[in-house]
């Protein structure tokens, strides 16, 4: 397989969708609906709006399977990008801040979009990182374990637990340190 070729599943899924196989859409939905919904909910902070974005994303995929470009990343990245794009569009449509004294109406909205994008990207990074790194971060930050306790829980050395935490945090830090465009995984979150 070529170095930048999409995974076999992605290629087959695109072909099945292009043929109009409803079962393919169901399979894609089962695989990525929670990703789309959680990302939309994180950005919009509204369950009904997240449900609507999820429907819109999978409707778009069904109607436009050829819009997926394997050169831009995985099918997962494409679906995440669509969720991001639809969420930002909905956020911009529904959020109309009052004009401030200087006549700036969009500054608050753009800041909200930037924060929501960083949060959604952090979620994407966490769910995409290798399971050992994610497990170490969850122990440290969700269950409040220090690296010694995390090492014992994971059955690894303390040095390995520290390494996993450090790498996980380094990956996660990229969600907030890069500008809005160009910092995302391949094909993710670029077009607003």
C-alpha positions as CSV (number, residue, x, y, z in Angstrom):
1,X,0.0,0.0,0.0
2,X,1.3,3.5,-0.8
3,X,2.5,5.6,2.1
4,X,-0.3,8.1,1.9
5,X,-3.1,5.8,0.7
6,X,-6.3,5.8,2.7
7,X,-7.0,2.8,4.8
8,X,-8.8,0.0,3.0
9,X,-12.0,0.5,5.1
10,X,-12.1,4.2,4.0
11,X,-11.8,3.3,0.3
12,X,-14.4,0.6,0.5
13,X,-16.8,2.8,2.5
14,X,-16.5,5.6,-0.1
15,X,-17.2,3.1,-2.9
16,X,-20.2,1.7,-1.1
17,X,-21.6,5.1,-0.4
18,X,-21.1,6.2,-4.0
19,X,-23.1,3.1,-5.1
20,X,-25.9,4.3,-2.8
21,X,-25.7,1.4,-0.2
22,X,-27.9,2.4,2.7
23,X,-26.2,-0.2,4.8
24,X,-22.9,1.6,4.3
25,X,-24.4,4.8,5.6
26,X,-25.7,2.9,8.7
27,X,-22.2,1.4,9.3
28,X,-20.6,4.9,8.9
29,X,-23.2,6.3,11.3
30,X,-22.6,3.6,13.9
31,X,-18.9,4.2,13.7
32,X,-18.8,8.0,13.8
33,X,-22.1,9.4,15.1
34,X,-20.9,9.7,18.6
35,X,-17.8,11.6,17.4
36,X,-20.0,14.0,15.4
37,X,-22.6,14.5,18.1
38,X,-20.0,15.0,20.9
39,X,-18.0,17.5,18.8
40,X,-21.2,19.4,17.8
41,X,-22.4,19.4,21.4
42,X,-19.1,20.6,22.7
43,X,-19.1,23.5,20.2
44,X,-22.8,24.4,20.5
45,X,-23.6,23.5,24.1
46,X,-27.1,22.5,22.9
47,X,-28.4,18.9,22.6
48,X,-31.0,19.6,20.0
49,X,-28.5,21.6,17.9
50,X,-26.0,18.8,18.2
51,X,-28.7,16.3,17.0
52,X,-29.4,18.5,14.0
53,X,-25.8,18.9,13.1
54,X,-25.4,15.1,13.3
55,X,-28.3,14.6,10.9
56,X,-26.9,17.3,8.6
57,X,-23.4,15.8,8.5
58,X,-24.7,12.3,7.6
59,X,-27.1,13.7,5.1
60,X,-24.3,15.5,3.5
61,X,-22.1,12.3,3.4
62,X,-25.0,10.4,1.9
63,X,-25.6,13.0,-0.8
64,X,-21.9,13.8,-1.5
65,X,-19.8,10.6,-1.0
66,X,-17.4,11.8,-3.7
67,X,-16.6,14.9,-1.6
68,X,-14.3,12.8,0.5
69,X,-10.7,13.2,-0.7
70,X,-8.5,10.5,0.7
71,X,-5.5,12.7,0.0
72,X,-6.8,15.1,2.7
73,X,-6.9,12.4,5.5
74,X,-8.9,9.6,6.8
75,X,-12.7,9.2,6.6
76,X,-12.8,9.9,10.3
77,X,-11.0,13.2,9.7
78,X,-13.4,14.1,6.9
79,X,-16.4,13.4,9.0
80,X,-14.9,15.4,11.9
81,X,-14.2,18.3,9.6
82,X,-17.8,18.2,8.4
83,X,-19.0,18.2,12.0
84,X,-16.8,21.2,12.7
85,X,-17.9,23.1,9.6
86,X,-21.6,22.5,10.2
87,X,-21.3,23.4,13.9
88,X,-19.5,26.7,13.1
89,X,-22.1,27.5,10.5
90,X,-24.9,26.9,13.0
91,X,-23.1,28.8,15.7
92,X,-22.7,31.8,13.4
93,X,-26.4,31.6,12.3
94,X,-27.8,31.5,15.8
95,X,-25.4,33.7,17.7
96,X,-26.1,37.4,17.2
97,X,-24.4,39.5,19.8
98,X,-25.5,43.1,20.3
99,X,-23.2,45.6,18.7
100,X,-20.7,47.2,21.1
101,X,-19.8,50.8,21.5
102,X,-17.2,50.5,18.7
103,X,-19.6,48.8,16.3
104,X,-17.9,45.4,16.7
105,X,-20.5,42.6,16.5
106,X,-18.4,39.7,15.5
107,X,-15.5,39.8,18.0
108,X,-17.4,37.9,20.7
109,X,-18.7,35.3,18.2
110,X,-15.3,34.7,16.7
111,X,-13.8,34.2,20.2
112,X,-16.5,31.7,20.9
113,X,-15.8,29.9,17.6
114,X,-12.1,29.9,18.4
115,X,-12.7,28.4,21.9
116,X,-15.2,25.9,20.6
117,X,-12.8,24.8,17.9
118,X,-10.0,24.4,20.4
119,X,-12.2,22.3,22.6
120,X,-13.5,20.2,19.8
121,X,-9.9,19.7,18.6
122,X,-8.8,18.6,22.1
123,X,-11.6,16.1,22.1
124,X,-10.5,14.8,18.7
125,X,-6.9,14.6,19.9
126,X,-7.8,12.6,23.0
127,X,-10.0,10.2,21.2
128,X,-7.4,9.7,18.4
129,X,-4.3,9.3,20.6
130,X,-3.0,5.8,21.4
131,X,-4.9,4.0,24.1
132,X,-1.9,3.8,26.5
133,X,-1.5,7.6,26.5
134,X,-5.3,8.2,26.8
135,X,-5.5,5.8,29.7
136,X,-2.6,7.5,31.6
137,X,-4.3,10.9,31.1
138,X,-7.6,9.7,32.2
139,X,-6.1,8.2,35.4
140,X,-4.2,11.5,36.1
141,X,-6.9,14.0,35.2
142,X,-10.2,12.2,35.7
143,X,-9.4,9.9,38.5
144,X,-6.9,12.3,40.1
145,X,-4.0,9.7,40.3
146,X,-0.4,10.9,40.5
147,X,2.1,9.2,38.2
148,X,3.1,6.6,40.8
149,X,-0.6,5.5,41.2
150,X,-1.1,5.6,37.5
151,X,1.9,3.4,37.0
152,X,0.5,0.9,39.5
153,X,-2.9,1.0,37.9
154,X,-1.5,0.6,34.4
155,X,1.0,-2.1,35.4
156,X,4.0,-0.1,34.1
157,X,7.1,1.5,35.6
158,X,6.9,5.0,37.0
159,X,9.2,6.2,34.3
160,X,6.8,4.8,31.6
161,X,3.8,6.4,33.3
162,X,5.6,9.8,33.4
163,X,6.5,9.3,29.7
164,X,2.9,8.5,28.7
165,X,1.6,11.5,30.7
166,X,4.2,13.8,29.1
167,X,3.5,12.6,25.6
168,X,-0.3,12.8,26.1
169,X,0.0,16.3,27.5
170,X,2.2,17.4,24.6
171,X,-0.3,16.1,22.1
172,X,-3.2,17.8,24.0
173,X,-1.3,21.1,24.2
174,X,-1.4,21.5,20.4
175,X,-5.2,22.0,20.6
176,X,-4.8,25.4,22.2
177,X,-1.4,26.6,21.0
178,X,-1.9,26.8,17.3
179,X,-3.9,29.4,15.3
180,X,-7.4,28.4,14.1
181,X,-6.3,27.4,10.6
182,X,-3.6,25.0,9.6
183,X,-3.1,23.4,13.0
184,X,-5.6,20.6,12.7
185,X,-5.1,17.0,11.8
186,X,-5.0,16.5,8.0
187,X,-8.2,17.8,6.5
188,X,-9.7,18.8,9.9
189,X,-11.3,22.1,10.7
190,X,-9.7,24.2,7.9
191,X,-12.7,25.6,6.0
192,X,-14.9,27.7,8.2
